[in-house]
Amino acid sequence: MYAFKHKLHRVETALRAQMRVRGSMAQPVLVEQLTEIGLDFLCDAGAQCRIMPEGRKTPGPVFGVYVDIAFRLPESNRELQTRCRVIFCHRLSQDSYRFGCEFHQIDDADRKLLQDFLLNQ
């Protein structure tokens, strides 16, 4: 699925978002890229430790991990809320990580809003 994502139209963004993992408190992340099927976000080492499965803290492919992400598109009053399946983790620096995710649950109205945004970029 990740290889397919690279063939899709990707939009570079800098959207502030809130991410939750396994019932934890929401914490800020930065959505860096959007496609019709998923997103990439940046986070710090603290968030990375909460996202990665127990006993596995090294970057690379990720299996069986889901996060909830909420964000607003530019010029929209509606907050998009989605559950995402984490696909990969890349370490960018000592305290910076990029996670790639695919949408697992997103309601139809949010999907339509996202598609409209992507078409206009």
DSSP file (Angstrom, degrees, kcal/mol; ACC not computed):
  #  RESIDUE AA STRUCTURE BP1 BP2  ACC     N-H-->O    O-->H-N    N-H-->O    O-->H-N    TCO  KAPPA ALPHA  PHI   PSI    X-CA   Y-CA   Z-CA
    1    1 A M     >        0   0    0      0, 0.0     4,-1.8     0, 0.0    86,-0.0   0.000 360.0 360.0 360.0 -36.6    0.0    0.0    0.0
    2    2 A Y  H  >  +     0   0    0      1,-0.2     4,-1.2     2,-0.2    99,-0.0   0.898 360.0  52.3 -62.3 -40.8    2.9    2.4    0.8
    3    3 A A  H  > S+     0   0    0      1,-0.2     4,-0.5     2,-0.2     3,-0.4   0.891 107.8  52.4 -62.0 -38.9    4.3    2.0   -2.8
    4    4 A F  H >> S+     0   0    0      1,-0.2     3,-1.4     2,-0.2     4,-0.6   0.878 101.8  60.4 -62.7 -38.7    0.8    2.9   -4.2
    5    5 A K  H >< S+     0   0    0     -4,-1.8     3,-1.1     1,-0.3    -1,-0.2   0.850  96.9  59.7 -59.2 -35.7    0.7    6.0   -2.0
    6    6 A H  H 3< S+     0   0    0     -4,-1.2    -1,-0.3    -3,-0.4    -2,-0.2   0.709 100.9  55.3 -68.9 -18.4    3.8    7.3   -3.8
    7    7 A K  H << S+     0   0    0     -3,-1.4    -1,-0.3    -4,-0.5    -2,-0.2   0.604  94.0  89.7 -86.7 -13.1    2.0    7.2   -7.1
    8    8 A L  S << S-     0   0    0     -3,-1.1     2,-0.5    -4,-0.6    -3,-0.0  -0.388  95.3 -88.7 -81.4 160.0   -0.8    9.4   -5.9
    9    9 A H        -     0   0    0     -2,-0.1     2,-0.4     1,-0.0    27,-0.3  -0.572  49.5-160.4 -65.9 119.4   -1.0   13.2   -6.0
   10   10 A R        -     0   0    0     -2,-0.5     2,-0.5    -4,-0.1    25,-0.2  -0.872   7.2-154.0-108.4 139.4    0.7   14.4   -2.8
   11   11 A V  E     -A   34   0A   0     23,-2.4    23,-1.9    -2,-0.4     2,-0.3  -0.953  14.0-135.7-113.9 124.2    0.2   17.8   -1.3
   12   12 A E  E     +A   33   0A   0     -2,-0.5     2,-0.3    21,-0.2    21,-0.3  -0.611  37.1 167.9 -74.8 133.3    2.9   19.3    0.9
   13   13 A T  E     -     0   0A   0     19,-3.0    17,-0.0    -2,-0.3    -1,-0.0  -0.815  41.2-151.4-136.3 175.5    1.3   20.9    4.0
   14   14 A A  E     +     0   0A   0     -2,-0.3     2,-0.5     2,-0.1    18,-0.2  -0.409  40.5 159.4-144.6  60.1    2.2   22.3    7.4
   15   15 A L  E     -A   31   0A   0     16,-1.8    16,-3.2    59,-0.0     2,-0.3  -0.744  38.3-131.8 -93.9 128.0   -1.0   21.6    9.2
   16   16 A R  E     +A   30   0A   0     -2,-0.5    56,-0.6    14,-0.2     2,-0.3  -0.589  36.7 174.0 -74.3 137.4   -1.1   21.5   13.0
   17   17 A A  E     -AB  29  71A   0     12,-2.5    12,-2.1    -2,-0.3     2,-0.5  -0.908  31.9-124.8-140.5 165.4   -2.9   18.4   14.2
   18   18 A Q  E     -AB  28  70A   0     52,-2.5    52,-2.3    -2,-0.3     2,-0.4  -0.970  27.1-165.4-113.8 130.5   -3.7   16.5   17.4
   19   19 A M  E     -AB  27  69A   0      8,-2.7     8,-2.1    -2,-0.5     2,-0.4  -0.945   6.2-172.7-120.3 136.9   -2.7   12.8   17.6
   20   20 A R  E     - B   0  68A   0     48,-2.6    48,-2.7    -2,-0.4     2,-0.4  -0.970   2.1-168.7-125.0 143.6   -3.8   10.2   20.1
   21   21 A V  E >   - B   0  67A   0     -2,-0.4     3,-2.2     4,-0.3    46,-0.1  -0.998  67.3 -16.4-134.2 133.1   -2.5    6.7   20.4
   22   22 A R  T 3  S-     0   0    0     44,-0.5    -1,-0.1    -2,-0.4    45,-0.1   0.844 125.5 -51.3  44.8  48.3   -4.0    3.9   22.5
   23   23 A G  T 3  S+     0   0    0      1,-0.2    -1,-0.3    -3,-0.0     3,-0.1   0.568 101.3 140.5  74.4   8.0   -6.2    6.2   24.6
   24   24 A S    <   -     0   0    0     -3,-2.2    -1,-0.2     1,-0.2     3,-0.1  -0.216  62.4 -78.2 -76.2 172.9   -3.4    8.6   25.6
   25   25 A M        -     0   0    0      1,-0.1    -4,-0.3    -5,-0.1    -1,-0.2  -0.380  56.0 -97.3 -67.8 149.6   -3.8   12.3   25.8
   26   26 A A        -     0   0    0     -6,-0.1    -6,-0.2    -3,-0.1    -1,-0.1  -0.400  43.7-171.8 -67.0 143.6   -3.8   14.2   22.5
   27   27 A Q  E     -A   19   0A   0     -8,-2.1    -8,-2.7    -2,-0.1     2,-0.1  -0.985  27.2 -97.4-137.8 152.1   -0.5   15.7   21.6
   28   28 A P  E     +A   18   0A   0      0, 0.0     2,-0.3     0, 0.0   -10,-0.2  -0.394  42.7 166.8 -72.7 141.1    0.5   18.1   18.7
   29   29 A V  E     -A   17   0A   0    -12,-2.1   -12,-2.5    -2,-0.1     2,-0.5  -0.888  32.7-119.9-138.4 169.9    2.0   16.8   15.5
   30   30 A L  E     -AC  16  42A   0     12,-2.0    12,-2.8    -2,-0.3     2,-0.6  -0.963  16.6-141.0-119.4 116.5    2.6   18.5   12.1
   31   31 A V  E     +AC  15  41A   0    -16,-3.2   -16,-1.8    -2,-0.5    10,-0.3  -0.663  24.5 175.9 -76.4 119.3    0.9   17.0    9.0
   32   32 A E  E     +     0   0A   0      8,-2.5   -19,-3.0    -2,-0.6     2,-0.3   0.773  60.1  18.7 -98.6 -32.0    3.5   17.3    6.3
   33   33 A Q  E     -AC  12  40A   0      7,-1.4     7,-1.9   -21,-0.3     2,-0.4  -0.996  60.0-164.0-142.8 146.7    1.9   15.5    3.3
   34   34 A L  E     +AC  11  39A   0    -23,-1.9   -23,-2.4    -2,-0.3     2,-0.3  -0.985  12.3 165.5-129.2 142.1   -1.7   14.6    2.4
   35   35 A T        -     0   0    0      3,-2.6     3,-0.2    -2,-0.4   -25,-0.1  -0.825  53.1 -94.8-135.0 179.1   -3.0   12.1   -0.3
   36   36 A E  S    S+     0   0    0    -27,-0.3    79,-0.1    -2,-0.3     3,-0.1   0.784 124.2  36.6 -66.0 -26.0   -6.5   10.6   -0.8
   37   37 A I  S    S-     0   0    0      1,-0.1    66,-3.0   -32,-0.1     2,-0.3   0.525 125.1 -26.3-108.1  -6.0   -5.5    7.5    1.1
   38   38 A G  E     - D   0 102A   0     64,-0.3    -3,-2.6    -3,-0.2     2,-0.3  -0.971  50.7-117.7-177.8-167.6   -3.2    8.8    3.9
   39   39 A L  E     -CD  34 101A   0     62,-1.6    62,-2.9    -2,-0.3     2,-0.4  -0.973  12.1-133.7-152.5 161.0   -0.9   11.3    5.4
   40   40 A D  E     -CD  33 100A   0     -7,-1.9    -8,-2.5    -2,-0.3    -7,-1.4  -0.964  27.0-173.0-116.0 139.6    2.6   11.8    6.8
   41   41 A F  E     -CD  31  99A   0     58,-2.4    58,-2.8    -2,-0.4     2,-0.3  -0.970  17.0-135.8-134.2 154.2    3.2   13.6   10.1
   42   42 A L  E     +CD  30  98A   0    -12,-2.8   -12,-2.0    -2,-0.3     2,-0.3  -0.816  30.5 161.0-103.6 143.9    6.2   14.8   12.0
   43   43 A C  E     - D   0  97A   0     54,-2.3    54,-2.6    -2,-0.3   -14,-0.1  -0.933  34.2-100.6-151.4 174.7    6.6   14.4   15.8
   44   44 A D     >  -     0   0    0     -2,-0.3     4,-2.1    52,-0.2    52,-0.2  -0.327  44.8 -92.8 -93.6 179.5    9.1   14.4   18.5
   45   45 A A  H  > S+     0   0    0     50,-0.4     4,-2.2     1,-0.2     5,-0.2   0.823 122.1  59.1 -64.7 -32.5   10.8   11.5   20.3
   46   46 A G  H  > S+     0   0    0      2,-0.2     4,-1.3     1,-0.2    -1,-0.2   0.934 109.3  42.9 -62.4 -45.8    8.2   11.4   23.1
   47   47 A A  H  > S+     0   0    0      1,-0.2     4,-2.0     2,-0.2    -2,-0.2   0.895 110.9  56.5 -66.3 -39.7    5.4   10.8   20.6
   48   48 A Q  H  X S+     0   0    0     -4,-2.1     4,-2.4     1,-0.2    -1,-0.2   0.898 105.1  51.7 -59.2 -41.1    7.5    8.3   18.7
   49   49 A C  H  < S+     0   0    0     -4,-2.2    -1,-0.2     1,-0.2    -2,-0.2   0.849 110.7  48.1 -65.5 -33.9    7.9    6.3   21.9
   50   50 A R  H  < S+     0   0    0     -4,-1.3    -1,-0.2    -5,-0.2    -2,-0.2   0.828 114.3  46.3 -75.0 -30.8    4.2    6.2   22.5
   51   51 A I  H  < S+     0   0    0     -4,-2.0    -2,-0.2    -5,-0.1    -3,-0.2   0.913  95.5  81.4 -78.2 -44.4    3.4    5.2   18.9
   52   52 A M  S  < S-     0   0    0     -4,-2.4     3,-0.1    -5,-0.2     5,-0.1  -0.327  91.6-100.3 -68.0 143.6    5.9    2.4   18.4
   53   53 A P    >   -     0   0    0      0, 0.0     3,-2.1     0, 0.0    -1,-0.1  -0.206  51.0 -81.5 -60.2 152.9    5.0   -1.0   19.8
   54   54 A E  T 3  S+     0   0    0      1,-0.3     3,-0.0    -3,-0.1    -4,-0.0  -0.250 117.8  17.4 -54.5 138.4    6.5   -2.1   23.1
   55   55 A G  T 3  S+     0   0    0     -3,-0.1     2,-0.4     1,-0.1    -1,-0.3   0.446 110.3  88.6  79.1  -0.9   10.0   -3.4   22.8
   56   56 A R    <   +     0   0    0     -3,-2.1    -1,-0.1    -7,-0.1     0, 0.0  -0.859  34.8 146.7-133.0  98.3   10.4   -1.9   19.3
   57   57 A K        +     0   0    0     -2,-0.4    -1,-0.1    -5,-0.1    -5,-0.1   0.377  41.6 103.1-112.9   2.4   11.7    1.7   19.3
   58   58 A T  S    S-     0   0    0      1,-0.1    31,-0.0    33,-0.0    32,-0.0  -0.645  75.2-107.4 -89.9 145.3   13.7    1.6   16.1
   59   59 A P  S    S+     0   0    0      0, 0.0    31,-0.2     0, 0.0    -1,-0.1  -0.174  70.4  83.0 -63.2 161.6   12.4    3.3   12.9
   60   60 A G  E    S-E   89   0A   0     29,-1.6    29,-1.6     2,-0.0     0, 0.0  -0.922  82.3  -5.8 139.5-162.1   11.2    1.2   10.0
   61   61 A P  E     -E   88   0A   0      0, 0.0     2,-0.4     0, 0.0    27,-0.3  -0.319  61.6-152.8 -62.5 147.2    8.0   -0.6    9.0
   62   62 A V        -     0   0    0     25,-2.6     2,-0.4     3,-0.1     3,-0.1  -0.977   8.7-166.2-125.6 136.7    5.3   -0.6   11.6
   63   63 A F        +     0   0    0     -2,-0.4     3,-0.1     1,-0.1    24,-0.1  -0.976  63.7   4.4-126.9 136.8    2.6   -3.2   11.9
   64   64 A G  S    S+     0   0    0     -2,-0.4     2,-0.4     1,-0.2    -1,-0.1   0.703  87.7 127.6  73.4  22.3   -0.7   -3.3   13.9
   65   65 A V        -     0   0    0     21,-0.4    21,-2.8    -3,-0.1     2,-0.4  -0.945  33.6-175.0-116.9 132.6   -0.5    0.3   15.2
   66   66 A Y  E     - F   0  85A   0     -2,-0.4   -44,-0.5    19,-0.2     2,-0.3  -0.950   1.9-171.5-124.9 144.5   -3.4    2.8   14.8
   67   67 A V  E     -BF  21  84A   0     17,-2.3    17,-3.4    -2,-0.4     2,-0.5  -0.952  20.4-131.4-130.7 152.6   -3.5    6.5   15.8
   68   68 A D  E     -BF  20  83A   0    -48,-2.7   -48,-2.6    -2,-0.3     2,-0.4  -0.914  27.7-172.6-102.7 129.5   -6.4    9.0   15.9
   69   69 A I  E     -BF  19  82A   0     13,-2.9    13,-2.6    -2,-0.5     2,-0.4  -0.980   9.5-172.3-128.3 135.8   -5.6   12.3   14.1
   70   70 A A  E     +BF  18  81A   0    -52,-2.3   -52,-2.5    -2,-0.4     2,-0.3  -0.993  19.8 148.0-126.6 133.1   -7.7   15.5   14.1
   71   71 A F  E     -BF  17  80A   0      9,-2.1     9,-3.1    -2,-0.4     2,-0.4  -0.981  37.3-124.2-157.0 162.8   -6.8   18.5   11.9
   72   72 A R  E     - F   0  79A   0    -56,-0.6     7,-0.1    -2,-0.3   -56,-0.1  -0.932  22.2-133.3-113.4 137.3   -8.3   21.4   10.0
   73   73 A L    >   -     0   0    0      5,-0.6     3,-1.5    -2,-0.4     5,-0.1  -0.539  45.8 -79.9 -79.5 154.6   -7.7   22.1    6.3
   74   74 A P  T 3  S+     0   0    0      0, 0.0    -1,-0.1     0, 0.0     3,-0.1  -0.268 116.6  10.9 -55.2 140.2   -6.9   25.7    5.3
   75   75 A E  T 3  S+     0   0    0      1,-0.2     2,-0.4    -3,-0.1    -2,-0.0   0.749 104.0 117.4  61.6  28.4  -10.0   27.8    5.1
   76   76 A S    <   -     0   0    0     -3,-1.5    -1,-0.2     1,-0.1    37,-0.0  -0.979  50.6-164.2-125.8 139.1  -12.2   25.2    6.7
   77   77 A N        +     0   0    0     -2,-0.4     2,-0.4    -3,-0.1    -1,-0.1   0.593  68.7  93.0 -89.7 -13.8  -14.1   25.4    9.9
   78   78 A R  S    S-     0   0    0     -5,-0.1     2,-0.6     1,-0.0    -5,-0.6  -0.655  70.9-138.9 -88.1 132.7  -14.6   21.7   10.1
   79   79 A E  E     -F   72   0A   0     -2,-0.4     2,-0.4    -7,-0.1    -7,-0.2  -0.801  16.6-140.5 -88.8 123.0  -12.2   19.5   12.0
   80   80 A L  E     -F   71   0A   0     -9,-3.1    -9,-2.1    -2,-0.6     2,-0.4  -0.685  18.0-167.1 -81.6 133.4  -11.4   16.3   10.2
   81   81 A Q  E     +F   70   0A   0     -2,-0.4    26,-0.5   -11,-0.2     2,-0.3  -0.989  14.3 164.0-124.8 128.8  -11.1   13.3   12.5
   82   82 A T  E     -FG  69 106A   0    -13,-2.6   -13,-2.9    -2,-0.4     2,-0.5  -0.989  35.6-134.2-144.5 150.1   -9.6   10.0   11.3
   83   83 A R  E     -FG  68 105A   0     22,-2.4    21,-3.2    -2,-0.3    22,-2.2  -0.918  33.8-165.0-100.5 131.0   -8.2    6.8   12.5
   84   84 A C  E     -FG  67 103A   0    -17,-3.4   -17,-2.3    -2,-0.5     2,-0.6  -0.908  20.6-134.4-122.8 145.5   -5.0    5.9   10.7
   85   85 A R  E     -FG  66 102A   0     17,-2.8    17,-2.3    -2,-0.4     2,-0.3  -0.874  30.0-128.1 -94.0 124.2   -3.0    2.7   10.4
   86   86 A V  E     + G   0 101A   0    -21,-2.8   -21,-0.4    -2,-0.6    15,-0.3  -0.580  30.8 174.7 -76.2 131.1    0.7    3.5   10.8
   87   87 A I  E     -     0   0A   0     13,-3.4   -25,-2.6     1,-0.3     2,-0.3   0.804  57.8  -2.6-104.3 -44.8    2.8    2.1    8.0
   88   88 A F  E     -EG  61 100A   0     12,-1.4    12,-1.7   -27,-0.3     2,-0.4  -0.954  48.6-147.8-148.8 164.6    6.4    3.4    8.6
   89   89 A C  E     -EG  60  99A   0    -29,-1.6   -29,-1.6    -2,-0.3     2,-0.4  -0.993  13.6-171.7-136.0 128.9    8.6    5.5   10.9
   90   90 A H  E     - G   0  98A   0      8,-2.8     8,-2.7    -2,-0.4     2,-0.6  -0.978  20.2-135.6-119.2 134.1   11.7    7.4    9.7
   91   91 A R  E     + G   0  97A   0     -2,-0.4     6,-0.2     6,-0.2     3,-0.1  -0.791  23.1 176.9 -86.9 125.6   14.1    9.1   12.1
   92   92 A L  E     -     0   0A   0      4,-2.9     2,-0.3    -2,-0.6     5,-0.2   0.775  64.2 -23.9 -97.2 -34.1   14.9   12.6   10.8
   93   93 A S  E >  S- G   0  96A   0      3,-1.7     3,-1.1     1,-0.0    -1,-0.3  -0.888  87.6 -64.1-160.4-173.4   17.1   13.8   13.6
   94   94 A Q  T 3  S+     0   0    0     -2,-0.3     3,-0.0     1,-0.3    -1,-0.0   0.857 133.8  15.5 -52.2 -40.4   17.8   13.2   17.3
   95   95 A D  T 3  S+     0   0    0    -51,-0.1     2,-0.4   -50,-0.1   -50,-0.4  -0.032 111.3  86.2-128.9  30.7   14.3   14.3   18.3
   96   96 A S  E <   + G   0  93A   0     -3,-1.1    -4,-2.9   -52,-0.2    -3,-1.7  -0.991  45.7 174.5-140.3 130.1   12.3   14.3   15.0
   97   97 A Y  E     -DG  43  91A   0    -54,-2.6   -54,-2.3    -2,-0.4     2,-0.5  -0.961  19.4-147.0-133.7 148.6   10.4   11.5   13.4
   98   98 A R  E     -DG  42  90A   0     -8,-2.7    -8,-2.8    -2,-0.3     2,-0.4  -0.975  14.7-165.2-115.4 129.0    8.2   11.2   10.3
   99   99 A F  E     -DG  41  89A   0    -58,-2.8   -58,-2.4    -2,-0.5     2,-0.5  -0.936   7.6-151.1-112.1 136.3    5.3    8.7   10.4
  100  100 A G  E     +DG  40  88A   0    -12,-1.7   -13,-3.4    -2,-0.4   -12,-1.4  -0.913  23.0 177.3-104.5 132.7    3.5    7.5    7.2
  101  101 A C  E     -DG  39  86A   0    -62,-2.9   -62,-1.6    -2,-0.5     2,-0.4  -0.937  23.1-144.6-134.9 153.0   -0.1    6.5    7.7
  102  102 A E  E     -DG  38  85A   0    -17,-2.3   -17,-2.8    -2,-0.3   -64,-0.3  -0.936  36.9-101.8-114.7 146.6   -3.1    5.3    5.7
  103  103 A F  E     + G   0  84A   0    -66,-3.0   -19,-0.2    -2,-0.4     3,-0.1  -0.457  40.5 171.1 -66.3 130.1   -6.6    6.3    6.5
  104  104 A H  E    S+     0   0A   0    -21,-3.2     2,-0.4     1,-0.3   -20,-0.2   0.763  72.6  15.3-105.5 -44.2   -8.4    3.4    8.2
  105  105 A Q  E     + G   0  83A   0    -22,-2.2   -22,-2.4     2,-0.0    -1,-0.3  -0.974  69.5 148.8-136.0 120.2  -11.6    5.2    9.3
  106  106 A I  E     - G   0  82A   0     -2,-0.4   -24,-0.1   -24,-0.2   -26,-0.0  -0.961  42.8-118.7-148.5 131.9  -12.7    8.5    7.9
  107  107 A D     >  -     0   0    0    -26,-0.5     4,-2.4    -2,-0.3     5,-0.2  -0.292  27.7-110.4 -74.9 161.8  -16.3    9.6    7.5
  108  108 A D  H  > S+     0   0    0      1,-0.2     4,-2.4     2,-0.2     5,-0.2   0.852 115.7  52.4 -60.7 -39.8  -17.7   10.4    4.0
  109  109 A A  H  > S+     0   0    0      1,-0.2     4,-2.1     2,-0.2    -1,-0.2   0.910 112.0  46.2 -64.7 -41.4  -18.1   14.1    4.6
  110  110 A D  H  > S+     0   0    0      2,-0.2     4,-2.4     1,-0.2    -2,-0.2   0.893 111.5  52.0 -66.9 -39.7  -14.5   14.4    5.8
  111  111 A R  H  X S+     0   0    0     -4,-2.4     4,-2.6     2,-0.2    -2,-0.2   0.903 110.1  49.1 -62.9 -41.4  -13.3   12.3    2.8
  112  112 A K  H  X S+     0   0    0     -4,-2.4     4,-2.5     2,-0.2    -2,-0.2   0.916 110.6  49.9 -64.6 -43.9  -15.2   14.6    0.4
  113  113 A L  H  X S+     0   0    0     -4,-2.1     4,-2.1     1,-0.2    -2,-0.2   0.912 112.5  48.0 -60.0 -43.5  -13.7   17.7    2.1
  114  114 A L  H  X S+     0   0    0     -4,-2.4     4,-2.5     2,-0.2    -2,-0.2   0.918 110.8  50.4 -64.2 -45.0  -10.2   16.2    1.8
  115  115 A Q  H  X S+     0   0    0     -4,-2.6     4,-2.3     1,-0.2    -2,-0.2   0.907 110.5  49.8 -61.4 -42.7  -10.7   15.3   -1.9
  116  116 A D  H  X S+     0   0    0     -4,-2.5     4,-1.5     2,-0.2    -1,-0.2   0.913 110.9  49.9 -61.4 -43.2  -11.9   18.8   -2.7
  117  117 A F  H  < S+     0   0    0     -4,-2.1     4,-0.3     1,-0.2     3,-0.2   0.929 111.5  48.2 -60.3 -46.7   -8.8   20.3   -1.0
  118  118 A L  H >< S+     0   0    0     -4,-2.5     3,-1.1     1,-0.2    -2,-0.2   0.881 109.1  53.1 -65.0 -38.9   -6.4   17.9   -2.9
  119  119 A L  H 3< S+     0   0    0     -4,-2.3    -1,-0.2     1,-0.2    -2,-0.2   0.827 108.0  51.6 -65.3 -30.8   -8.1   18.7   -6.2
  120  120 A N  T 3<        0   0    0     -4,-1.5    -1,-0.2    -3,-0.2    -2,-0.2   0.420 360.0 360.0 -88.3   2.2   -7.6   22.5   -5.7
  121  121 A Q    <         0   0    0     -3,-1.1    -1,-0.2    -4,-0.3    -2,-0.2   0.439 360.0 360.0 -97.7 360.0   -3.9   22.3   -4.8
